[in-house]
Amino acid sequence: MKVVFSRKGFDSAAGGAASPIVDGCPISLPIPARDRSKTTYENLGLASLVKEMTRGKLTGSSLCHCDPMFEGGRCAFGQTGASQTHLLNNGVKKGDVFLFYGLFSNFDGADRHHRIFGYLEIEEVLQLGSAPTKVHQPRDFSIRHPHTIGEWNENNTIYVGSGRIAQTDSPRLRLTMPNGPVSHWRIPSWLRETGLSYHQNPKRWLSDGVLHTTSPGQEFVADITGNRVAASWLKRIVGLIEGKA
């Protein structure tokens, strides 16, 4: 079984700011889009928030790349190009889990850090190809998925399954260590044992359970097959996201 730490949402390069935590709830802002989208921030109810976080550079009428997409306890996530090749080479498939994380801060921009904000347990892998159409839209999603619009790489793919976004800024979903650089993660003990793709350099594994993550990052894969400690950790994280813990 694979666990994928998948970076999504606003950051310094895409959007120009961190996603905010508002009243104890992390709100991942989708990155802006120039094309291959029919969704605006206003469509998602994020017009005033995105305008304030970007100081007017983006508004409610701006297009966004709404991905991953969550609706009714389901999630649809698209990937393509080198990142999709990395997932394929690492054997990511049905039954594996994406843990989506991003850059967050308090509403005033303080305490920038990485945190997990959602998950997807893969039930179906849709291979759309380079010229998808509306017929490739995943079932049960009312908003058109961006990976079904326009031209993409030949390995254009959508992963579909159960999934939700967190409604709490629990410290247990925070990856960045307190008062540390954003890229310094507190890690569970099992992760050093299993390893993490793109982190083969032993110098990145610091003392006291801290990992210096590589940047930029898109998809970091850990193989937890047969690791009961890791499976228990993952179950707790999913429970936190679902509000059951």
GUTORFI-416483 format. One record per residue (C-alpha): residue number from 1; y, x, z negated. Coordinates in nm, 4 decimals, always signed. Layout:
# residues N
<node><num>NUM</num><py>Y</py><px>X</px><pz>Z</pz></node>
...
***
This chain:
# residues 245
<node><num>1</num><py>+0.0000</py><px>+0.0000</px><pz>+0.0000</pz></node>
<node><num>2</num><py>+0.3471</py><px>+0.1231</px><pz>+0.0897</pz></node>
<node><num>3</num><py>+0.6788</py><px>+0.0686</px><pz>-0.0869</pz></node>
<node><num>4</num><py>+0.9863</py><px>+0.1191</px><pz>+0.1308</pz></node>
<node><num>5</num><py>+1.3251</py><px>+0.1903</px><pz>-0.0248</pz></node>
<node><num>6</num><py>+1.5453</py><px>+0.0490</px><pz>+0.2512</pz></node>
<node><num>7</num><py>+1.9219</py><px>+0.1087</px><pz>+0.2450</pz></node>
<node><num>8</num><py>+2.1352</py><px>-0.1831</px><pz>+0.3611</pz></node>
<node><num>9</num><py>+2.4861</py><px>-0.3259</px><pz>+0.3349</pz></node>
<node><num>10</num><py>+2.8357</py><px>-0.1842</px><pz>+0.2992</pz></node>
<node><num>11</num><py>+2.9032</py><px>+0.1820</px><pz>+0.2288</pz></node>
<node><num>12</num><py>+3.1789</py><px>+0.4340</px><pz>+0.2974</pz></node>
<node><num>13</num><py>+3.0858</py><px>+0.4597</px><pz>+0.6661</pz></node>
<node><num>14</num><py>+2.9886</py><px>+0.0995</px><pz>+0.7435</pz></node>
<node><num>15</num><py>+3.2461</py><px>-0.1375</px><pz>+0.5980</pz></node>
<node><num>16</num><py>+3.4452</py><px>+0.1331</px><pz>+0.4233</pz></node>
<node><num>17</num><py>+3.3706</py><px>+0.0150</px><pz>+0.0691</pz></node>
<node><num>18</num><py>+3.0917</py><px>-0.0573</px><pz>-0.1729</pz></node>
<node><num>19</num><py>+2.9461</py><px>-0.4057</px><pz>-0.2049</pz></node>
<node><num>20</num><py>+3.0803</py><px>-0.5751</px><pz>-0.5188</pz></node>
<node><num>21</num><py>+2.9232</py><px>-0.7004</px><pz>-0.8376</pz></node>
<node><num>22</num><py>+3.0925</py><px>-1.0323</px><pz>-0.9152</pz></node>
<node><num>23</num><py>+3.0378</py><px>-1.2047</px><pz>-1.2500</pz></node>
<node><num>24</num><py>+2.7207</py><px>-1.0055</px><pz>-1.3061</pz></node>
<node><num>25</num><py>+2.5778</py><px>-1.0787</px><pz>-0.9605</pz></node>
<node><num>26</num><py>+2.5432</py><px>-0.8076</px><pz>-0.6919</pz></node>
<node><num>27</num><py>+2.6602</py><px>-0.9366</px><pz>-0.3537</pz></node>
<node><num>28</num><py>+2.5421</py><px>-0.7213</px><pz>-0.0642</pz></node>
<node><num>29</num><py>+2.7975</py><px>-0.7399</px><pz>+0.2167</pz></node>
<node><num>30</num><py>+2.6377</py><px>-0.7129</px><pz>+0.5639</pz></node>
<node><num>31</num><py>+2.7780</py><px>-0.4338</px><pz>+0.7773</pz></node>
<node><num>32</num><py>+3.0299</py><px>-0.5278</px><pz>+1.0486</pz></node>
<node><num>33</num><py>+2.9098</py><px>-0.5795</px><pz>+1.4059</pz></node>
<node><num>34</num><py>+3.0843</py><px>-0.5484</px><pz>+1.7419</pz></node>
<node><num>35</num><py>+2.8169</py><px>-0.7343</px><pz>+1.9344</pz></node>
<node><num>36</num><py>+2.4538</py><px>-0.8538</px><pz>+1.9095</pz></node>
<node><num>37</num><py>+2.5586</py><px>-1.1103</px><pz>+1.6507</pz></node>
<node><num>38</num><py>+2.6621</py><px>-1.4732</px><pz>+1.6356</pz></node>
<node><num>39</num><py>+2.7363</py><px>-1.4679</px><pz>+1.2620</pz></node>
<node><num>40</num><py>+3.0746</py><px>-1.4185</px><pz>+1.0951</pz></node>
<node><num>41</num><py>+3.1493</py><px>-1.3454</px><pz>+0.7317</pz></node>
<node><num>42</num><py>+3.2931</py><px>-1.6967</px><pz>+0.7092</pz></node>
<node><num>43</num><py>+2.9565</py><px>-1.8384</px><pz>+0.8186</pz></node>
<node><num>44</num><py>+2.8036</py><px>-1.6660</px><pz>+0.5144</pz></node>
<node><num>45</num><py>+3.0727</py><px>-1.7802</px><pz>+0.2713</pz></node>
<node><num>46</num><py>+3.2018</py><px>-1.4235</px><pz>+0.2338</pz></node>
<node><num>47</num><py>+3.5408</py><px>-1.4526</px><pz>+0.4061</pz></node>
<node><num>48</num><py>+3.7713</py><px>-1.4019</px><pz>+0.1089</pz></node>
<node><num>49</num><py>+3.5459</py><px>-1.1417</px><pz>-0.0514</pz></node>
<node><num>50</num><py>+3.5147</py><px>-0.9201</px><pz>+0.2548</pz></node>
<node><num>51</num><py>+3.8884</py><px>-0.9453</px><pz>+0.3229</pz></node>
<node><num>52</num><py>+3.9692</py><px>-0.8298</px><pz>-0.0298</pz></node>
<node><num>53</num><py>+3.7088</py><px>-0.5511</px><pz>-0.0403</pz></node>
<node><num>54</num><py>+3.8276</py><px>-0.4073</px><pz>+0.2935</pz></node>
<node><num>55</num><py>+4.1991</py><px>-0.4729</px><pz>+0.2304</pz></node>
<node><num>56</num><py>+4.2180</py><px>-0.6942</px><pz>+0.5349</pz></node>
<node><num>57</num><py>+4.0396</py><px>-0.4654</px><pz>+0.7805</pz></node>
<node><num>58</num><py>+3.7700</py><px>-0.7300</px><pz>+0.8080</pz></node>
<node><num>59</num><py>+3.8259</py><px>-1.1045</px><pz>+0.7824</pz></node>
<node><num>60</num><py>+3.6209</py><px>-1.4214</px><pz>+0.7841</pz></node>
<node><num>61</num><py>+3.6236</py><px>-1.4270</px><pz>+1.1637</pz></node>
<node><num>62</num><py>+3.4764</py><px>-1.0748</px><pz>+1.1934</pz></node>
<node><num>63</num><py>+3.1191</py><px>-1.0531</px><pz>+1.3217</pz></node>
<node><num>64</num><py>+2.8571</py><px>-0.9072</px><pz>+1.0897</pz></node>
<node><num>65</num><py>+2.4998</py><px>-0.7797</px><pz>+1.1158</pz></node>
<node><num>66</num><py>+2.3265</py><px>-1.0278</px><pz>+0.8849</pz></node>
<node><num>67</num><py>+2.0095</py><px>-0.8291</px><pz>+0.8185</pz></node>
<node><num>68</num><py>+1.8028</py><px>-0.8506</px><pz>+0.6026</pz></node>
<node><num>69</num><py>+1.8273</py><px>-1.2275</px><pz>+0.6170</pz></node>
<node><num>70</num><py>+1.7213</py><px>-1.4401</px><pz>+0.3185</pz></node>
<node><num>71</num><py>+1.6617</py><px>-1.8157</px><pz>+0.3167</pz></node>
<node><num>72</num><py>+1.4418</py><px>-2.0482</px><pz>+0.1143</pz></node>
<node><num>73</num><py>+1.2403</py><px>-1.7745</px><pz>-0.0538</pz></node>
<node><num>74</num><py>+1.1808</py><px>-1.6015</px><pz>+0.2793</pz></node>
<node><num>75</num><py>+1.3176</py><px>-1.2818</px><pz>+0.4310</pz></node>
<node><num>76</num><py>+1.3424</py><px>-1.1519</px><pz>+0.7883</pz></node>
<node><num>77</num><py>+1.4383</py><px>-0.7892</px><pz>+0.8409</pz></node>
<node><num>78</num><py>+1.4840</py><px>-0.6088</px><pz>+1.1731</pz></node>
<node><num>79</num><py>+1.4462</py><px>-0.2410</px><pz>+1.2517</pz></node>
<node><num>80</num><py>+1.4508</py><px>-0.0334</px><pz>+1.5683</pz></node>
<node><num>81</num><py>+1.4860</py><px>+0.3176</px><pz>+1.7097</pz></node>
<node><num>82</num><py>+1.4070</py><px>+0.6240</px><pz>+1.4992</pz></node>
<node><num>83</num><py>+1.3955</py><px>+0.4256</px><pz>+1.1751</pz></node>
<node><num>84</num><py>+1.1319</py><px>+0.1886</px><pz>+1.3128</pz></node>
<node><num>85</num><py>+0.9342</py><px>+0.4868</px><pz>+1.4443</pz></node>
<node><num>86</num><py>+0.9424</py><px>+0.6316</px><pz>+1.0918</pz></node>
<node><num>87</num><py>+0.8064</py><px>+0.3058</px><pz>+0.9478</pz></node>
<node><num>88</num><py>+0.5331</py><px>+0.2967</px><pz>+1.2116</pz></node>
<node><num>89</num><py>+0.4371</py><px>+0.6607</px><pz>+1.1582</pz></node>
<node><num>90</num><py>+0.4062</py><px>+0.5926</px><pz>+0.7859</pz></node>
<node><num>91</num><py>+0.1768</py><px>+0.2969</px><pz>+0.8440</pz></node>
<node><num>92</num><py>+0.4064</py><px>+0.0233</px><pz>+0.7114</pz></node>
<node><num>93</num><py>+0.2342</py><px>-0.3084</px><pz>+0.7765</pz></node>
<node><num>94</num><py>+0.1394</py><px>-0.6518</px><pz>+0.6416</pz></node>
<node><num>95</num><py>+0.1114</py><px>-0.6488</px><pz>+0.2625</pz></node>
<node><num>96</num><py>+0.3619</py><px>-0.3678</px><pz>+0.2129</pz></node>
<node><num>97</num><py>+0.6940</py><px>-0.4234</px><pz>+0.0348</pz></node>
<node><num>98</num><py>+1.0535</py><px>-0.3396</px><pz>+0.1221</pz></node>
<node><num>99</num><py>+1.2891</py><px>-0.2870</px><pz>-0.1710</pz></node>
<node><num>100</num><py>+1.6400</py><px>-0.3214</px><pz>-0.0302</pz></node>
<node><num>101</num><py>+1.9076</py><px>-0.1160</px><pz>-0.2002</pz></node>
<node><num>102</num><py>+2.2714</py><px>-0.0455</px><pz>-0.1306</pz></node>
<node><num>103</num><py>+2.5974</py><px>+0.0967</px><pz>-0.2589</pz></node>
<node><num>104</num><py>+2.7584</py><px>-0.1250</px><pz>-0.5237</pz></node>
<node><num>105</num><py>+3.0552</py><px>-0.1059</px><pz>-0.7574</pz></node>
<node><num>106</num><py>+3.2476</py><px>-0.3197</px><pz>-0.9987</pz></node>
<node><num>107</num><py>+3.4941</py><px>-0.5514</px><pz>-0.8298</pz></node>
<node><num>108</num><py>+3.7719</py><px>-0.2984</px><pz>-0.8943</pz></node>
<node><num>109</num><py>+3.5734</py><px>-0.0254</px><pz>-0.7178</pz></node>
<node><num>110</num><py>+3.4683</py><px>+0.1566</px><pz>-1.0349</pz></node>
<node><num>111</num><py>+3.1146</py><px>+0.2781</px><pz>-1.1145</pz></node>
<node><num>112</num><py>+2.9856</py><px>+0.3241</px><pz>-0.7600</pz></node>
<node><num>113</num><py>+2.6078</py><px>+0.3410</px><pz>-0.7617</pz></node>
<node><num>114</num><py>+2.2913</py><px>+0.2568</px><pz>-0.5716</pz></node>
<node><num>115</num><py>+2.0931</py><px>-0.0436</px><pz>-0.6864</pz></node>
<node><num>116</num><py>+1.8062</py><px>-0.2599</px><pz>-0.5620</pz></node>
<node><num>117</num><py>+1.9302</py><px>-0.6052</px><pz>-0.4583</pz></node>
<node><num>118</num><py>+1.6351</py><px>-0.7688</px><pz>-0.2821</pz></node>
<node><num>119</num><py>+1.2778</py><px>-0.7459</px><pz>-0.1624</pz></node>
<node><num>120</num><py>+1.0510</py><px>-0.8463</px><pz>+0.1246</pz></node>
<node><num>121</num><py>+0.6724</py><px>-0.8639</px><pz>+0.1064</pz></node>
<node><num>122</num><py>+0.5541</py><px>-0.8348</px><pz>+0.4662</pz></node>
<node><num>123</num><py>+0.3402</py><px>-1.1212</px><pz>+0.5952</pz></node>
<node><num>124</num><py>+0.4070</py><px>-1.0862</px><pz>+0.9663</pz></node>
<node><num>125</num><py>+0.5304</py><px>-0.8112</px><pz>+1.1987</pz></node>
<node><num>126</num><py>+0.7046</py><px>-0.9384</px><pz>+1.5144</pz></node>
<node><num>127</num><py>+0.7366</py><px>-0.6903</px><pz>+1.8003</pz></node>
<node><num>128</num><py>+1.0272</py><px>-0.8176</px><pz>+2.0090</pz></node>
<node><num>129</num><py>+1.0824</py><px>-0.5404</px><pz>+2.2625</pz></node>
<node><num>130</num><py>+1.4082</py><px>-0.4388</px><pz>+2.4275</pz></node>
<node><num>131</num><py>+1.5238</py><px>-0.7781</px><pz>+2.5598</pz></node>
<node><num>132</num><py>+1.4594</py><px>-1.0447</px><pz>+2.2952</pz></node>
<node><num>133</num><py>+1.5727</py><px>-1.4049</px><pz>+2.3360</pz></node>
<node><num>134</num><py>+1.6140</py><px>-1.7119</px><pz>+2.1185</pz></node>
<node><num>135</num><py>+1.2407</py><px>-1.7824</px><pz>+2.1400</pz></node>
<node><num>136</num><py>+1.1841</py><px>-1.4741</px><pz>+1.9239</pz></node>
<node><num>137</num><py>+1.3854</py><px>-1.6226</px><pz>+1.6351</pz></node>
<node><num>138</num><py>+1.1730</py><px>-1.6146</px><pz>+1.3154</pz></node>
<node><num>139</num><py>+1.0688</py><px>-1.9590</px><pz>+1.1943</pz></node>
<node><num>140</num><py>+1.2497</py><px>-2.1277</px><pz>+0.9038</pz></node>
<node><num>141</num><py>+1.5768</py><px>-1.9345</px><pz>+0.9386</pz></node>
<node><num>142</num><py>+1.8837</py><px>-2.1367</px><pz>+1.0307</pz></node>
<node><num>143</num><py>+2.1025</py><px>-1.8391</px><pz>+1.1275</pz></node>
<node><num>144</num><py>+2.0204</py><px>-1.6507</px><pz>+1.4472</pz></node>
<node><num>145</num><py>+1.8711</py><px>-1.3130</px><pz>+1.3609</pz></node>
<node><num>146</num><py>+2.0686</py><px>-1.0257</px><pz>+1.5218</pz></node>
<node><num>147</num><py>+1.7532</py><px>-0.8525</px><pz>+1.6435</pz></node>
<node><num>148</num><py>+1.6922</py><px>-1.1517</px><pz>+1.8729</pz></node>
<node><num>149</num><py>+2.0300</py><px>-1.1021</px><pz>+2.0450</pz></node>
<node><num>150</num><py>+2.1202</py><px>-0.8540</px><pz>+2.3186</pz></node>
<node><num>151</num><py>+1.9517</py><px>-0.5288</px><pz>+2.4196</pz></node>
<node><num>152</num><py>+1.7612</py><px>-0.3033</px><pz>+2.1796</pz></node>
<node><num>153</num><py>+1.5147</py><px>-0.0156</px><pz>+2.1847</pz></node>
<node><num>154</num><py>+1.1673</py><px>-0.0975</px><pz>+2.3086</pz></node>
<node><num>155</num><py>+1.0310</py><px>-0.0778</px><pz>+1.9535</pz></node>
<node><num>156</num><py>+1.2666</py><px>-0.3522</px><pz>+1.8279</pz></node>
<node><num>157</num><py>+1.0764</py><px>-0.5208</px><pz>+1.5422</pz></node>
<node><num>158</num><py>+1.1261</py><px>-0.7919</px><pz>+1.2803</pz></node>
<node><num>159</num><py>+0.9341</py><px>-0.8009</px><pz>+0.9509</pz></node>
<node><num>160</num><py>+0.8932</py><px>-1.1465</px><pz>+0.7957</pz></node>
<node><num>161</num><py>+0.7584</py><px>-1.2608</px><pz>+0.4611</pz></node>
<node><num>162</num><py>+0.8428</py><px>-1.3807</px><pz>+0.1143</pz></node>
<node><num>163</num><py>+1.1639</py><px>-1.2361</px><pz>-0.0254</pz></node>
<node><num>164</num><py>+1.4669</py><px>-1.2990</px><pz>-0.2411</pz></node>
<node><num>165</num><py>+1.7924</py><px>-1.1412</px><pz>-0.3526</pz></node>
<node><num>166</num><py>+1.8710</py><px>-1.0558</px><pz>-0.7136</pz></node>
<node><num>167</num><py>+2.1033</py><px>-1.2802</px><pz>-0.9131</pz></node>
<node><num>168</num><py>+2.1571</py><px>-1.0226</px><pz>-1.1863</pz></node>
<node><num>169</num><py>+2.2940</py><px>-0.6716</px><pz>-1.2131</pz></node>
<node><num>170</num><py>+2.0114</py><px>-0.5702</px><pz>-1.4455</pz></node>
<node><num>171</num><py>+2.0232</py><px>-0.2002</px><pz>-1.5369</pz></node>
<node><num>172</num><py>+1.6532</py><px>-0.1887</px><pz>-1.4459</pz></node>
<node><num>173</num><py>+1.7484</py><px>-0.2494</px><pz>-1.0811</pz></node>
<node><num>174</num><py>+1.9984</py><px>+0.0353</px><pz>-1.0856</pz></node>
<node><num>175</num><py>+1.8826</py><px>+0.3523</px><pz>-0.9095</pz></node>
<node><num>176</num><py>+2.1741</py><px>+0.5915</px><pz>-0.9717</pz></node>
<node><num>177</num><py>+2.1626</py><px>+0.7583</px><pz>-1.3121</pz></node>
<node><num>178</num><py>+2.4440</py><px>+0.6663</px><pz>-1.5541</pz></node>
<node><num>179</num><py>+2.7575</py><px>+0.8747</px><pz>-1.5010</pz></node>
<node><num>180</num><py>+2.5821</py><px>+1.0708</px><pz>-1.2272</pz></node>
<node><num>181</num><py>+2.6512</py><px>+1.1246</px><pz>-0.8601</pz></node>
<node><num>182</num><py>+2.5497</py><px>+0.8261</px><pz>-0.6467</pz></node>
<node><num>183</num><py>+2.2701</py><px>+1.0309</px><pz>-0.4881</pz></node>
<node><num>184</num><py>+2.1059</py><px>+1.1211</px><pz>-0.8207</pz></node>
<node><num>185</num><py>+1.8463</py><px>+0.8551</px><pz>-0.8938</pz></node>
<node><num>186</num><py>+1.6553</py><px>+0.7891</px><pz>-1.2113</pz></node>
<node><num>187</num><py>+1.2994</py><px>+0.7563</px><pz>-1.0868</pz></node>
<node><num>188</num><py>+0.9785</py><px>+0.6111</px><pz>-1.2329</pz></node>
<node><num>189</num><py>+0.7237</py><px>+0.8736</px><pz>-1.3308</pz></node>
<node><num>190</num><py>+0.4801</py><px>+0.7776</px><pz>-1.0571</pz></node>
<node><num>191</num><py>+0.7220</py><px>+0.8464</px><pz>-0.7717</pz></node>
<node><num>192</num><py>+0.7084</py><px>+1.2228</px><pz>-0.8058</pz></node>
<node><num>193</num><py>+0.3294</py><px>+1.1984</px><pz>-0.7931</pz></node>
<node><num>194</num><py>+0.3172</py><px>+0.9849</px><pz>-0.4780</pz></node>
<node><num>195</num><py>+0.6114</py><px>+1.1526</px><pz>-0.3065</pz></node>
<node><num>196</num><py>+0.8749</py><px>+0.9896</px><pz>-0.0889</pz></node>
<node><num>197</num><py>+0.9340</py><px>+1.0385</px><pz>+0.2816</pz></node>
<node><num>198</num><py>+1.2327</py><px>+1.2611</px><pz>+0.3711</pz></node>
<node><num>199</num><py>+1.2067</py><px>+1.4209</px><pz>+0.0257</pz></node>
<node><num>200</num><py>+0.9437</py><px>+1.6886</px><pz>+0.0778</pz></node>
<node><num>201</num><py>+1.1769</py><px>+1.9648</px><pz>-0.0444</pz></node>
<node><num>202</num><py>+1.0768</py><px>+2.0303</px><pz>-0.4079</pz></node>
<node><num>203</num><py>+1.4357</py><px>+2.1244</px><pz>-0.4930</pz></node>
<node><num>204</num><py>+1.5295</py><px>+1.7567</px><pz>-0.4585</pz></node>
<node><num>205</num><py>+1.3012</py><px>+1.6647</px><pz>-0.7501</pz></node>
<node><num>206</num><py>+1.5151</py><px>+1.7594</px><pz>-1.0474</pz></node>
<node><num>207</num><py>+1.4117</py><px>+1.7752</px><pz>-1.4109</pz></node>
<node><num>208</num><py>+1.4076</py><px>+1.4758</px><pz>-1.6461</pz></node>
<node><num>209</num><py>+1.2937</py><px>+1.2230</px><pz>-1.3865</pz></node>
<node><num>210</num><py>+1.5883</py><px>+1.2589</px><pz>-1.1483</pz></node>
<node><num>211</num><py>+1.5696</py><px>+1.2692</px><pz>-0.7674</pz></node>
<node><num>212</num><py>+1.8527</py><px>+1.4047</px><pz>-0.5528</pz></node>
<node><num>213</num><py>+1.8240</py><px>+1.1694</px><pz>-0.2558</pz></node>
<node><num>214</num><py>+1.8971</py><px>+1.2749</px><pz>+0.0987</pz></node>
<node><num>215</num><py>+2.1917</py><px>+1.1217</px><pz>+0.2804</pz></node>
<node><num>216</num><py>+2.2292</py><px>+0.9341</px><pz>+0.4999</pz></node>
<node><num>217</num><py>+1.9078</py><px>+0.7433</px><pz>+0.4437</pz></node>
<node><num>218</num><py>+1.7576</py><px>+0.4347</px><pz>+0.5995</pz></node>
<node><num>219</num><py>+1.3899</py><px>+0.3966</px><pz>+0.5157</pz></node>
<node><num>220</num><py>+1.2180</py><px>+0.6019</px><pz>+0.2422</pz></node>
<node><num>221</num><py>+0.8431</py><px>+0.5345</px><pz>+0.2192</pz></node>
<node><num>222</num><py>+0.6110</py><px>+0.5880</px><pz>-0.0778</pz></node>
<node><num>223</num><py>+0.2341</py><px>+0.5346</px><pz>-0.0527</pz></node>
<node><num>224</num><py>+0.1191</py><px>+0.3807</px><pz>-0.3823</pz></node>
<node><num>225</num><py>-0.2356</py><px>+0.2976</px><pz>-0.2720</pz></node>
<node><num>226</num><py>-0.4626</py><px>+0.2950</px><pz>-0.5759</pz></node>
<node><num>227</num><py>-0.1818</py><px>+0.3786</px><pz>-0.8182</pz></node>
<node><num>228</num><py>-0.1947</py><px>+0.1140</px><pz>-1.0918</pz></node>
<node><num>229</num><py>+0.1180</py><px>+0.2406</px><pz>-1.2676</pz></node>
<node><num>230</num><py>+0.3192</py><px>+0.2117</px><pz>-0.9463</pz></node>
<node><num>231</num><py>+0.1764</py><px>-0.1334</px><pz>-0.8724</pz></node>
<node><num>232</num><py>+0.2741</py><px>-0.2509</px><pz>-1.2207</pz></node>
<node><num>233</num><py>+0.6264</py><px>-0.1114</px><pz>-1.1754</pz></node>
<node><num>234</num><py>+0.6628</py><px>-0.2894</px><pz>-0.8413</pz></node>
<node><num>235</num><py>+0.5464</py><px>-0.6186</px><pz>-0.9919</pz></node>
<node><num>236</num><py>+0.8119</py><px>-0.5892</px><pz>-1.2633</pz></node>
<node><num>237</num><py>+1.0867</py><px>-0.5099</px><pz>-1.0107</pz></node>
<node><num>238</num><py>+0.9931</py><px>-0.8093</px><pz>-0.7929</pz></node>
<node><num>239</num><py>+0.9853</py><px>-1.0242</px><pz>-1.1063</pz></node>
<node><num>240</num><py>+1.3353</py><px>-0.9123</px><pz>-1.1990</pz></node>
<node><num>241</num><py>+1.4643</py><px>-0.9983</px><pz>-0.8519</pz></node>
<node><num>242</num><py>+1.2991</py><px>-1.3395</px><pz>-0.8705</pz></node>
<node><num>243</num><py>+1.4464</py><px>-1.4028</px><pz>-1.2159</pz></node>
<node><num>244</num><py>+1.1073</py><px>-1.4122</px><pz>-1.3868</pz></node>
<node><num>245</num><py>+1.1600</py><px>-1.1114</px><pz>-1.6135</pz></node>
***
